[in-house]
């Protein structure tokens, strides 16, 4: 395994899937030797028979328990305060406001092709098969197919050795077909789904496969939306070097300029799940201060993909309309969407728990016991996250099965089993769940107005997302001598009257408001997209950062001559410190708006951690004018660090 600190795009680098359920890896190898896929077997998926007898198959009523038995439990679509089989309930109306869009406007994402770039996609799942793309313009790819096992090159269904599939769950949130008389509904229940099992194993995660999945192949280039519920789980800032620039330019810059007939594909990505911890034995130690202050342990800007202006980065909220306990925060977020918590039902677990074992003792007010997301699972009772319950549960089994729905025992109001075939799961969560919700909303937006560009879509989301959790406050902590430092801000209002926070971006997506704006949107209103290139300050480097709150506020000033309406700001920094977790980086616009782009108190506690051409993005300045003097303030809090030296700081403006 190549270590996280290496560049994200290096060939064969492991992409760490952001998820909380375990995902077994197939051992099959991709034997593709000449770049051709014509020698492999192609499969066809018959799906023309579905929804033939409905008077209007494009209208979805989530309350119709005959057509959509799981609809009324899908709180992210229609939150009535239901518990979705968890111990605790959510809060009514804390959802994406899509109920009337689906039922009355009868939007469904019809014919919008969406790529699920993930670990896999079960093509024959009864709630996904109706939406599998058979158009020929788009083809799924199975990067594990080879001549020996005769698997279909266009079928990324996990093989029988895989016990849980992240991609199948993601696909259901986005595009589960509604009105089938079983299952529920995706956000956009008539999208055309294709799958690319890029993250299924170490062997599949090559630069070539990355390109093939994200619009740089004949198989994927005709997708309109690419859902990327994955990311880096590095606990240190990553270098963004020249080779990264080339690959990112080929995938994302070309993607937003050339795909979708020049209007640009929409790339949607999860922010990360490392607010409290990350995948390391040192996590509890390195996240101790962040947990104490209640700030993110691993900033979302740590993932280089999250810093690209061409990508919509999505954070996660819960069923109470608050920050989901795991969701990484940062100035690179664009919007948020429901991702849920963990969905455990303590009363049910206790009723099934082996009484000969120590009591099940987790506090029921813990986030574990609040609603997660209901979606598709690997079908059948022999694998997936929904499986038959043994006669008695031990602790590990209780934490795995979690509730009566996953055990296939939950009943509807008429006493009918809701998950008797074990095809669905009620415990999907993470920013991996929030991203496909946004992808689904984007599909509805494009159905309402197919002429929108990628920038139009981002703009509509920024304008129409809701400022949830309005009492969100800044997080302060004493750094010695009683001096308080603001480690993270709550909601801010910038000079262009946009509300923004590092926790939610511009807010939680609102499907109805976004679609209303899309229908009346004036095409071309954003003008031409312009990027300044990286601009440097006039001071000589290196510079030493003094200890204390004053930092470099009188040193690093960057003059921007362009009069651009800002769409995104990107910082590039290089520097070292005895203790990088003591470093905070703040950016101030000419209008006076402050954005914390790198929060102190994070996980970068290793003595070898450093910034090297590290990118950080901020969307807090959206709509402001770029012209004038920008200030980059680097602060060394001095709780452990004694020396901090920076060798380069540059700023880039993207806008119109």
ABEGO torsion letter per residue (X at the ends): XBBAABBAABBGBBBBBBBABBBBBBABBBABAAGBAAABBBBBBBAAABGAABABAABBBAABAAABAAAAABAAABBAGBAGGBABBBBBGBBAGAAAAAAAAGBAGBGBBBBBBBAEBBAABAAAAAABBAAGABBBBBAABBAAAGBBAABABBBAABABBAAAAAAAAAABBBGAGBEBBBABAABBBBBBBAAABAAABBAAAAAAAAGABAAAAABABBBBBBEBABABBBBBBAAAAAAAAAAAAAAAAABGGGAEBBBBBBAEAAAABBBBAAAAAAAAAAAAAGBBABBAAABAAAABAABBBBBBBBAAGBBBAABBBEAABABBBBAEBAGBBAAAAAAABBAABBBBABBAABAAABBBBBBBBBBEAABEABBBBBABBBAAAAAAAGBAAAAGABBBAAGBBAAAAGABBAABBEAAAAAAAAAAAAAAAAAABAABBAAAAAAAAAAABBBBGAABBBBBBBAEGGBBBBABBBBBBBAAGBBBBAAAEAEBBBAAAAAAAAAABBBGAAEBBBBAEBBBBABBOBBBBBBEAAEAAAABBBBBABBBBBABBBBBBBEBBABAAABBBBBBBAAGBBBBABBBGBABABAABBBBGBBBBBAAABGBBABEBBBBBBBBAGAABABBBBABBBBBBBEX
